[in-house]
Each structure stands twice: as structure tokens, then as C-alpha cells.
Amino acid sequence: MEAWNSWSPCDLISLDVQMPEMDGLEVLNRIRGMEREKNVPESQRARVVMVTARSDKDTLMTSIQAGCNDYVVKPFDKAIVAKKLTKLGFQVHLF
């Protein structure tokens, strides 16, 4: 929220679906709500990648409906993450 209040939002956010106090889907819903409230054009919204150990269709569909841009299932390979980030418009260099 502070990032948006100072108009210096994040370009990329990674959220785990299962987090202790607030799950990633709830955080994602709040982020997208703030972006709508501030009338942030879709092209300028943060890209959100959900991370999960759950590969079931319901988790995937719920994440997409909540507004994530992509998802990664754990355990994952750095090449898969790099490919997804490239697809989202980021330049990635693997070492």
C-alpha cells in the first residue's frame, strides 16, 4: 500500500498461495483492489506470479480469476521461472 501511496509501485510480486496470516489469494485481491481504486491502467499494474505446491485445477483457476499473471508450481526449475518472467516482459539472465 505504501508503494502506491508514494506512486512507486512494484513491477513484479511473487505470492505464495499458502501463507501463515493471510493467504496469497487474499493479498492478490487487495492488490488488485487498490489498483482499481487508483484507476491504474492494466498495462501499468504489477505483474503477480503465484507460487504454490498445489497443482490442482481449482487452485490454478482461483488464482487466475483473482488476477494473477502466471503461476509456478513448487518445486520449480529456475529455467521455468525465467521463461515465465520473460513472457511477462522482464529481461532475465540466468547464471
VMD Tcl script that builds the backbone (N, CA, C; Angstrom):
set m [mol new atoms 285]
animate dup $m
set s [atomselect $m all]
$s set {name element resname resid chain x y z} {
  {N N MET 1 A 0.818 -1.185 0.000}
  {CA C MET 1 A 0.000 0.000 0.000}
  {C C MET 1 A 0.872 1.264 0.000}
  {N N GLU 2 A 1.960 1.234 0.777}
  {CA C GLU 2 A 2.840 2.400 0.827}
  {C C GLU 2 A 3.415 2.714 -0.547}
  {N N ALA 3 A 3.719 1.668 -1.315}
  {CA C ALA 3 A 4.279 1.878 -2.650}
  {C C ALA 3 A 3.302 2.652 -3.525}
  {N N TRP 4 A 2.020 2.295 -3.451}
  {CA C TRP 4 A 1.036 3.016 -4.270}
  {C C TRP 4 A 0.801 4.421 -3.750}
  {N N ASN 5 A 0.815 4.597 -2.453}
  {CA C ASN 5 A 0.605 5.932 -1.896}
  {C C ASN 5 A 1.712 6.893 -2.307}
  {N N SER 6 A 2.913 6.370 -2.518}
  {CA C SER 6 A 4.021 7.215 -2.961}
  {C C SER 6 A 4.204 7.147 -4.479}
  {N N TRP 7 A 3.295 6.478 -5.167}
  {CA C TRP 7 A 3.321 6.293 -6.619}
  {C C TRP 7 A 4.631 5.674 -7.093}
  {N N SER 8 A 5.114 4.705 -6.333}
  {CA C SER 8 A 6.278 3.932 -6.774}
  {C C SER 8 A 5.956 2.446 -6.600}
  {N N PRO 9 A 4.994 1.965 -7.391}
  {CA C PRO 9 A 4.537 0.585 -7.236}
  {C C PRO 9 A 5.581 -0.445 -7.684}
  {N N CYS 10 A 5.355 -1.656 -7.272}
  {CA C CYS 10 A 6.225 -2.774 -7.661}
  {C C CYS 10 A 5.907 -3.198 -9.087}
  {N N ASP 11 A 6.926 -3.657 -9.791}
  {CA C ASP 11 A 6.719 -4.192 -11.133}
  {C C ASP 11 A 6.337 -5.659 -11.088}
  {N N LEU 12 A 6.904 -6.377 -10.115}
  {CA C LEU 12 A 6.692 -7.811 -10.020}
  {C C LEU 12 A 6.491 -8.199 -8.565}
  {N N ILE 13 A 5.481 -9.012 -8.328}
  {CA C ILE 13 A 5.201 -9.513 -6.981}
  {C C ILE 13 A 5.048 -11.019 -7.077}
  {N N SER 14 A 5.710 -11.720 -6.168}
  {CA C SER 14 A 5.583 -13.166 -6.071}
  {C C SER 14 A 4.859 -13.481 -4.775}
  {N N LEU 15 A 3.757 -14.221 -4.871}
  {CA C LEU 15 A 2.962 -14.560 -3.693}
  {C C LEU 15 A 2.799 -16.063 -3.585}
  {N N ASP 16 A 3.004 -16.576 -2.390}
  {CA C ASP 16 A 2.732 -17.989 -2.159}
  {C C ASP 16 A 1.241 -18.120 -1.880}
  {N N VAL 17 A 0.616 -19.119 -2.457}
  {CA C VAL 17 A -0.815 -19.325 -2.247}
  {C C VAL 17 A -1.088 -19.542 -0.765}
  {N N GLN 18 A -0.247 -20.320 -0.106}
  {CA C GLN 18 A -0.448 -20.618 1.310}
  {C C GLN 18 A 0.577 -19.877 2.145}
  {N N MET 19 A 0.106 -18.837 2.841}
  {CA C MET 19 A 0.971 -18.082 3.747}
  {C C MET 19 A 0.306 -18.098 5.123}
  {N N PRO 20 A 1.074 -17.873 6.179}
  {CA C PRO 20 A 0.550 -18.065 7.533}
  {C C PRO 20 A -0.613 -17.161 7.955}
  {N N GLU 21 A -0.480 -15.861 7.853}
  {CA C GLU 21 A -1.515 -14.974 8.380}
  {C C GLU 21 A -2.582 -14.615 7.355}
  {N N MET 22 A -2.166 -14.431 6.131}
  {CA C MET 22 A -3.088 -14.067 5.064}
  {C C MET 22 A -2.620 -14.798 3.814}
  {N N ASP 23 A -3.494 -15.578 3.199}
  {CA C ASP 23 A -3.034 -16.336 2.036}
  {C C ASP 23 A -2.800 -15.422 0.841}
  {N N GLY 24 A -2.025 -15.933 -0.099}
  {CA C GLY 24 A -1.643 -15.153 -1.259}
  {C C GLY 24 A -2.807 -14.659 -2.093}
  {N N LEU 25 A -3.893 -15.436 -2.136}
  {CA C LEU 25 A -5.060 -15.011 -2.909}
  {C C LEU 25 A -5.717 -13.783 -2.285}
  {N N GLU 26 A -5.747 -13.724 -0.966}
  {CA C GLU 26 A -6.309 -12.547 -0.303}
  {C C GLU 26 A -5.423 -11.321 -0.543}
  {N N VAL 27 A -4.112 -11.520 -0.474}
  {CA C VAL 27 A -3.188 -10.422 -0.759}
  {C C VAL 27 A -3.372 -9.947 -2.200}
  {N N LEU 28 A -3.477 -10.885 -3.124}
  {CA C LEU 28 A -3.683 -10.544 -4.532}
  {C C LEU 28 A -4.979 -9.759 -4.716}
  {N N ASN 29 A -6.045 -10.191 -4.077}
  {CA C ASN 29 A -7.306 -9.461 -4.176}
  {C C ASN 29 A -7.166 -8.035 -3.656}
  {N N ARG 30 A -6.423 -7.846 -2.591}
  {CA C ARG 30 A -6.210 -6.490 -2.053}
  {C C ARG 30 A -5.383 -5.639 -3.003}
  {N N ILE 31 A -4.344 -6.231 -3.578}
  {CA C ILE 31 A -3.503 -5.501 -4.538}
  {C C ILE 31 A -4.342 -5.054 -5.729}
  {N N ARG 32 A -5.087 -5.984 -6.315}
  {CA C ARG 32 A -5.908 -5.640 -7.484}
  {C C ARG 32 A -6.985 -4.619 -7.109}
  {N N GLY 33 A -7.511 -4.715 -5.912}
  {CA C GLY 33 A -8.499 -3.734 -5.452}
  {C C GLY 33 A -7.901 -2.338 -5.357}
  {N N MET 34 A -6.687 -2.231 -4.822}
  {CA C MET 34 A -6.012 -0.932 -4.730}
  {C C MET 34 A -5.735 -0.371 -6.119}
  {N N GLU 35 A -5.328 -1.240 -7.027}
  {CA C GLU 35 A -5.056 -0.779 -8.387}
  {C C GLU 35 A -6.329 -0.257 -9.045}
  {N N ARG 36 A -7.447 -0.952 -8.851}
  {CA C ARG 36 A -8.719 -0.469 -9.413}
  {C C ARG 36 A -9.140 0.841 -8.760}
  {N N GLU 37 A -8.980 0.922 -7.441}
  {CA C GLU 37 A -9.350 2.133 -6.696}
  {C C GLU 37 A -8.569 3.349 -7.179}
  {N N LYS 38 A -7.316 3.146 -7.540}
  {CA C LYS 38 A -6.461 4.239 -8.011}
  {C C LYS 38 A -6.518 4.394 -9.532}
  {N N ASN 39 A -7.415 3.630 -10.184}
  {CA C ASN 39 A -7.569 3.690 -11.640}
  {C C ASN 39 A -6.260 3.467 -12.388}
  {N N VAL 40 A -5.494 2.503 -11.915}
  {CA C VAL 40 A -4.231 2.171 -12.563}
  {C C VAL 40 A -4.552 1.404 -13.842}
  {N N PRO 41 A -4.076 1.888 -14.978}
  {CA C PRO 41 A -4.316 1.164 -16.233}
  {C C PRO 41 A -3.745 -0.249 -16.143}
  {N N GLU 42 A -4.397 -1.184 -16.773}
  {CA C GLU 42 A -3.966 -2.577 -16.706}
  {C C GLU 42 A -2.516 -2.754 -17.132}
  {N N SER 43 A -2.078 -1.963 -18.108}
  {CA C SER 43 A -0.705 -2.082 -18.597}
  {C C SER 43 A 0.329 -1.655 -17.553}
  {N N GLN 44 A -0.098 -0.920 -16.532}
  {CA C GLN 44 A 0.827 -0.438 -15.510}
  {C C GLN 44 A 0.656 -1.171 -14.175}
  {N N ARG 45 A -0.218 -2.144 -14.125}
  {CA C ARG 45 A -0.422 -2.898 -12.887}
  {C C ARG 45 A 0.742 -3.853 -12.655}
  {N N ALA 46 A 0.977 -4.151 -11.387}
  {CA C ALA 46 A 2.038 -5.090 -11.029}
  {C C ALA 46 A 1.747 -6.456 -11.640}
  {N N ARG 47 A 2.783 -7.088 -12.120}
  {CA C ARG 47 A 2.624 -8.462 -12.572}
  {C C ARG 47 A 2.797 -9.345 -11.349}
  {N N VAL 48 A 1.860 -10.259 -11.175}
  {CA C VAL 48 A 1.851 -11.114 -9.988}
  {C C VAL 48 A 1.984 -12.567 -10.411}
  {N N VAL 49 A 2.984 -13.226 -9.830}
  {CA C VAL 49 A 3.201 -14.647 -10.071}
  {C C VAL 49 A 2.893 -15.376 -8.768}
  {N N MET 50 A 1.941 -16.275 -8.829}
  {CA C MET 50 A 1.586 -17.076 -7.661}
  {C C MET 50 A 2.515 -18.278 -7.607}
  {N N VAL 51 A 2.943 -18.625 -6.418}
  {CA C VAL 51 A 3.803 -19.782 -6.194}
  {C C VAL 51 A 3.023 -20.743 -5.311}
  {N N THR 52 A 2.999 -22.000 -5.688}
  {CA C THR 52 A 2.226 -22.964 -4.924}
  {C C THR 52 A 2.794 -24.371 -5.046}
  {N N ALA 53 A 2.550 -25.160 -4.035}
  {CA C ALA 53 A 2.895 -26.582 -4.097}
  {C C ALA 53 A 1.702 -27.369 -4.628}
  {N N ARG 54 A 0.577 -26.690 -4.776}
  {CA C ARG 54 A -0.653 -27.336 -5.232}
  {C C ARG 54 A -0.806 -27.140 -6.738}
  {N N SER 55 A -0.917 -28.235 -7.448}
  {CA C SER 55 A -1.036 -28.150 -8.905}
  {C C SER 55 A -2.445 -28.487 -9.390}
  {N N ASP 56 A -3.411 -28.485 -8.479}
  {CA C ASP 56 A -4.768 -28.840 -8.881}
  {C C ASP 56 A -5.427 -27.708 -9.670}
  {N N LYS 57 A -6.380 -28.079 -10.488}
  {CA C LYS 57 A -7.055 -27.135 -11.383}
  {C C LYS 57 A -7.782 -26.033 -10.609}
  {N N ASP 58 A -8.384 -26.365 -9.471}
  {CA C ASP 58 A -9.119 -25.363 -8.693}
  {C C ASP 58 A -8.207 -24.245 -8.198}
  {N N THR 59 A -7.029 -24.607 -7.697}
  {CA C THR 59 A -6.087 -23.592 -7.220}
  {C C THR 59 A -5.640 -22.701 -8.365}
  {N N LEU 60 A -5.338 -23.306 -9.493}
  {CA C LEU 60 A -4.920 -22.549 -10.668}
  {C C LEU 60 A -6.021 -21.592 -11.125}
  {N N MET 61 A -7.236 -22.098 -11.269}
  {CA C MET 61 A -8.353 -21.268 -11.744}
  {C C MET 61 A -8.672 -20.140 -10.765}
  {N N THR 62 A -8.634 -20.437 -9.470}
  {CA C THR 62 A -8.902 -19.408 -8.458}
  {C C THR 62 A -7.850 -18.309 -8.533}
  {N N SER 63 A -6.602 -18.692 -8.732}
  {CA C SER 63 A -5.518 -17.711 -8.842}
  {C C SER 63 A -5.685 -16.825 -10.076}
  {N N ILE 64 A -6.013 -17.435 -11.193}
  {CA C ILE 64 A -6.208 -16.669 -12.429}
  {C C ILE 64 A -7.418 -15.739 -12.302}
  {N N GLN 65 A -8.501 -16.235 -11.732}
  {CA C GLN 65 A -9.692 -15.402 -11.550}
  {C C GLN 65 A -9.429 -14.237 -10.600}
  {N N ALA 66 A -8.526 -14.443 -9.645}
  {CA C ALA 66 A -8.184 -13.370 -8.705}
  {C C ALA 66 A -7.296 -12.317 -9.348}
  {N N GLY 67 A -6.702 -12.647 -10.508}
  {CA C GLY 67 A -5.934 -11.645 -11.236}
  {C C GLY 67 A -4.443 -11.868 -11.305}
  {N N CYS 68 A -3.978 -13.091 -11.052}
  {CA C CYS 68 A -2.535 -13.310 -11.196}
  {C C CYS 68 A -2.189 -13.350 -12.685}
  {N N ASN 69 A -0.937 -13.065 -12.969}
  {CA C ASN 69 A -0.480 -13.085 -14.355}
  {C C ASN 69 A 0.091 -14.426 -14.761}
  {N N ASP 70 A 0.571 -15.178 -13.779}
  {CA C ASP 70 A 1.104 -16.509 -14.043}
  {C C ASP 70 A 1.268 -17.215 -12.716}
  {N N TYR 71 A 1.668 -18.477 -12.771}
  {CA C TYR 71 A 1.862 -19.253 -11.548}
  {C C TYR 71 A 3.030 -20.206 -11.749}
  {N N VAL 72 A 3.620 -20.611 -10.637}
  {CA C VAL 72 A 4.721 -21.559 -10.643}
  {C C VAL 72 A 4.413 -22.605 -9.578}
  {N N VAL 73 A 4.558 -23.872 -9.954}
  {CA C VAL 73 A 4.312 -24.963 -9.007}
  {C C VAL 73 A 5.647 -25.420 -8.436}
  {N N LYS 74 A 5.700 -25.500 -7.097}
  {CA C LYS 74 A 6.909 -25.972 -6.411}
  {C C LYS 74 A 6.954 -27.496 -6.438}
  {N N PRO 75 A 8.113 -28.082 -6.469}
  {CA C PRO 75 A 9.411 -27.441 -6.691}
  {C C PRO 75 A 9.535 -27.032 -8.155}
  {N N PHE 76 A 10.268 -25.970 -8.400}
  {CA C PHE 76 A 10.389 -25.484 -9.765}
  {C C PHE 76 A 11.847 -25.296 -10.147}
  {N N ASP 77 A 12.061 -25.227 -11.436}
  {CA C ASP 77 A 13.390 -25.051 -12.013}
  {C C ASP 77 A 13.552 -23.579 -12.381}
  {N N LYS 78 A 14.750 -23.040 -12.201}
  {CA C LYS 78 A 14.958 -21.619 -12.495}
  {C C LYS 78 A 14.713 -21.296 -13.969}
  {N N ALA 79 A 14.908 -22.249 -14.860}
  {CA C ALA 79 A 14.648 -22.012 -16.285}
  {C C ALA 79 A 13.156 -21.793 -16.527}
  {N N ILE 80 A 12.313 -22.503 -15.801}
  {CA C ILE 80 A 10.861 -22.322 -15.931}
  {C C ILE 80 A 10.470 -20.932 -15.447}
  {N N VAL 81 A 11.031 -20.525 -14.317}
  {CA C VAL 81 A 10.742 -19.193 -13.788}
  {C C VAL 81 A 11.225 -18.132 -14.766}
  {N N ALA 82 A 12.414 -18.310 -15.311}
  {CA C ALA 82 A 12.960 -17.352 -16.279}
  {C C ALA 82 A 12.058 -17.230 -17.500}
  {N N LYS 83 A 11.563 -18.355 -17.990}
  {CA C LYS 83 A 10.677 -18.343 -19.157}
  {C C LYS 83 A 9.384 -17.574 -18.852}
  {N N LYS 84 A 8.825 -17.799 -17.673}
  {CA C LYS 84 A 7.591 -17.112 -17.301}
  {C C LYS 84 A 7.819 -15.613 -17.124}
  {N N LEU 85 A 8.945 -15.240 -16.525}
  {CA C LEU 85 A 9.251 -13.827 -16.351}
  {C C LEU 85 A 9.503 -13.140 -17.688}
  {N N THR 86 A 10.159 -13.837 -18.597}
  {CA C THR 86 A 10.379 -13.295 -19.941}
  {C C THR 86 A 9.037 -13.073 -20.633}
  {N N LYS 87 A 8.132 -14.023 -20.481}
  {CA C LYS 87 A 6.797 -13.903 -21.067}
  {C C LYS 87 A 6.052 -12.675 -20.520}
  {N N LEU 88 A 6.365 -12.308 -19.267}
  {CA C LEU 88 A 5.737 -11.144 -18.645}
  {C C LEU 88 A 6.450 -9.835 -18.982}
  {N N GLY 89 A 7.521 -9.916 -19.775}
  {CA C GLY 89 A 8.193 -8.701 -20.231}
  {C C GLY 89 A 9.457 -8.330 -19.482}
  {N N PHE 90 A 9.950 -9.207 -18.624}
  {CA C PHE 90 A 11.171 -8.927 -17.888}
  {C C PHE 90 A 12.374 -9.534 -18.610}
  {N N GLN 91 A 13.507 -8.859 -18.514}
  {CA C GLN 91 A 14.736 -9.419 -19.051}
  {C C GLN 91 A 15.357 -10.289 -17.963}
  {N N VAL 92 A 15.648 -11.524 -18.315}
  {CA C VAL 92 A 16.166 -12.474 -17.339}
  {C C VAL 92 A 17.511 -13.005 -17.821}
  {N N HIS 93 A 18.461 -13.038 -16.921}
  {CA C HIS 93 A 19.791 -13.584 -17.216}
  {C C HIS 93 A 20.058 -14.679 -16.211}
  {N N LEU 94 A 20.198 -15.890 -16.679}
  {CA C LEU 94 A 20.498 -17.000 -15.785}
  {C C LEU 94 A 21.999 -17.147 -15.623}
  {N N PHE 95 A 22.408 -17.439 -14.422}
  {CA C PHE 95 A 23.841 -17.640 -14.132}
  {C C PHE 95 A 24.080 -19.086 -13.830}
}
mol reanalyze $m
mol bondsrecalc $m
mol representation Tube
mol addrep $m
